């Protein structure tokens, strides 16, 4: 799958984190409250054009809205997403770029 250039809101400096909880990261970025810790993996090697962000953890109310809000606030463009939820757990995979079409963190 290739990334396609998309449009997003004005860029904001991006903060890279391996593990995020609502109190420490997502809630502060998006204004929403996420109660459980999420494991977030950033991979710049899995896709030739995009950064692949994999999010695993307990399914929570407003999780997807909080994640996409944090991406927008950070100036990250979501090019594609795979959203999965099973038995109270989520496995979400986002292929993202910067507003300029580059991988995140480069």
Secondary structure by P-SEA (a helix, b strand, c coil): ccccccccccccbbbbbccccccccccccccccccbbbbbbbbccccccbbbbbbbcccccaaaaaaaaaaaaacccccbbbbbbcccbbbbbbbccccccccccc
